[in-house]
Amino acid sequence: MYLNQLNLTEKNAFMSLSIHAANADGVVDDSETLLFQNFCKEMEIPFLDPKNCADLDQVIKIFAASEPRIKKIVMFELLGLLYTDGEFAPPEQEFARKVAEGIGVSESVMKQLSEMVERYYGLLMEISVIID
């Protein structure tokens, strides 16, 4: 949704972050893979082979140096990815906390972003029920 606002270095770092996030619970499902493809389309970058993703510590350093607005976008989009399978498992929660702490996003902002993502997915479910 907001990923087109990242610069090229941040876009590539976000794809690596997404791959690490999808692996946080040990299961990469089809909805997450589809989301990777959509991220790449939105950012207008080639699909990143998961074998070529950057080290998580490198990614965190890149975003730690980003503007506060970019950090919030990254965490919002990351939470969206983590919620996409309908579950925000404890390993995913810990992963999000680690990234937020590493890049400098406060717990209060994380709480707000998390609540927004939950409401967003809840609305999507309601829309699906009405449409189907």
C-alpha positions, 0 to 999 in steps of 0.5 A: 500500500505504501511501499512505493515510498521506499527508495531502491535500497529500502525496497530490496531490504523490505523484500529480504525482511519479508522473507525472514518474516514469512519464515518466522513461524516456520511456515511459508504458505501460499498467501505469503508467497502471493503477497511477496509477488504483490510487494514486488509489483507495487515496488516495481522491482524484480521478484527476489529469490528467497535464497538471495535475501540479505541477512536480517541484521543488515536489513535492520541496519538499513531501516534503522537509518531510514526516516521515521515515516519509512520505519512506520511504513515498514512495520505496518507492511510487515505486520500485514504480512505477518497477519495475512495467514489469519494468525499472529503466532508468538514467533511472529510477534517476537520477530516483529518486536525484534525488528521494531526495536532494532529499527527504532519503532516504539512499543506504542506505535507498534501497538497502534499499527498492530491494532490497525492491521487487525481492524483492516483484516477484520474489515476484509473478512466482513467484505468477503462475507458480504460479497460471497 
